[in-house]
Amino acid sequence: MAVFILIVLLIAAIFGVLTAVLKLAAVIILGTILAVVFFGALIWWAIRRQTRRFMKDFQASGEGRGESQYTAGRHNAGTVDVEGHVKPPPELPT
């Protein structure tokens, strides 16, 4: 690959278009670098946004406050007495 690049550069120098070839190569290389940086920043922003949304939903659901997914936002009256002892569930009719 390096030999091919050297041959192209020599041919460009012979015909007097070396500066145009070098400018075109610089534009292609810098454009590629800019595209990679832009898409990297876009992906970084998207990941941060999704993480913040997840954390916000997680804390709003109650799980972030130590509640389980089964009791988040619900108050199961009658399952815990005044002293904090758990009462057994009521018997189901047969």
C-alpha positions as CSV (number, residue, x, y, z in Angstrom):
1,M,0.0,0.0,0.0
2,A,2.8,2.4,0.8
3,V,4.5,1.6,-2.5
4,F,1.3,2.5,-4.3
5,I,1.0,5.8,-2.5
6,L,4.7,6.7,-3.3
7,I,4.1,5.8,-7.0
8,V,1.0,8.1,-7.1
9,L,2.9,10.9,-5.4
10,L,5.8,10.5,-7.9
11,I,3.4,10.6,-10.9
12,A,1.7,13.7,-9.4
13,A,5.1,15.4,-9.0
14,I,6.0,14.6,-12.6
15,F,2.8,16.2,-14.0
16,G,3.0,19.2,-11.6
17,V,-0.2,18.4,-9.7
18,L,1.5,17.3,-6.4
19,T,0.0,20.2,-4.4
20,A,-3.5,19.4,-5.6
21,V,-3.0,15.7,-4.7
22,L,-1.7,16.6,-1.3
23,K,-4.5,19.1,-0.7
24,L,-7.1,16.5,-1.7
25,A,-5.4,13.9,0.6
26,A,-5.4,16.4,3.5
27,V,-9.1,17.2,2.9
28,I,-10.0,13.5,2.9
29,I,-8.0,12.7,6.0
30,L,-9.2,15.7,8.0
31,G,-12.8,15.1,6.9
32,T,-12.6,11.5,8.1
33,I,-11.1,12.6,11.4
34,L,-13.9,15.2,11.8
35,A,-16.6,12.7,11.1
36,V,-15.2,10.2,13.6
37,V,-15.0,12.9,16.3
38,F,-18.5,14.2,15.5
39,F,-20.1,10.7,15.6
40,G,-18.1,9.9,18.8
41,A,-19.5,13.0,20.5
42,L,-23.0,12.1,19.3
43,I,-22.8,8.6,20.7
44,W,-21.3,10.0,24.0
45,W,-24.3,12.5,24.2
46,A,-26.8,9.7,23.5
47,I,-25.4,7.4,26.1
48,R,-25.3,10.2,28.8
49,R,-28.9,11.1,27.9
50,Q,-30.1,7.5,28.2
51,T,-28.3,7.1,31.5
52,R,-29.8,10.2,32.9
53,R,-33.3,9.1,31.8
54,F,-32.8,5.7,33.3
55,M,-31.6,7.1,36.6
56,K,-34.6,9.6,36.7
57,D,-37.1,6.7,36.0
58,F,-35.3,4.5,38.5
59,Q,-35.5,7.1,41.3
60,A,-39.1,8.0,40.4
61,S,-40.1,4.3,40.6
62,G,-39.1,4.1,44.2
63,E,-36.4,1.5,43.7
64,G,-33.8,4.2,44.1
65,R,-35.2,4.9,47.6
66,G,-34.8,1.4,48.9
67,E,-38.3,0.2,48.0
68,S,-38.8,-3.0,46.0
69,Q,-40.5,-3.1,42.7
70,Y,-43.5,-4.8,44.4
71,T,-44.1,-2.0,46.9
72,A,-43.0,1.0,45.0
73,G,-45.7,3.7,45.1
74,R,-48.2,1.3,46.8
75,H,-49.2,1.3,50.4
76,N,-50.3,-2.2,51.4
77,A,-52.4,-1.3,54.4
78,G,-52.8,-4.2,56.8
79,T,-49.6,-6.0,56.0
80,V,-47.5,-4.4,58.7
81,D,-48.9,-3.7,62.2
82,V,-48.1,-0.6,64.4
83,E,-45.0,-2.2,65.9
84,G,-43.6,-3.0,62.5
85,H,-44.3,-6.7,62.6
86,V,-45.3,-8.3,59.3
87,K,-48.8,-9.8,59.4
88,P,-49.4,-13.0,57.4
89,P,-51.5,-12.6,54.2
90,P,-55.2,-13.3,54.6
91,E,-56.4,-16.8,53.8
92,L,-57.8,-17.3,50.3
93,P,-61.3,-18.8,50.0
94,T,-61.3,-22.3,48.7
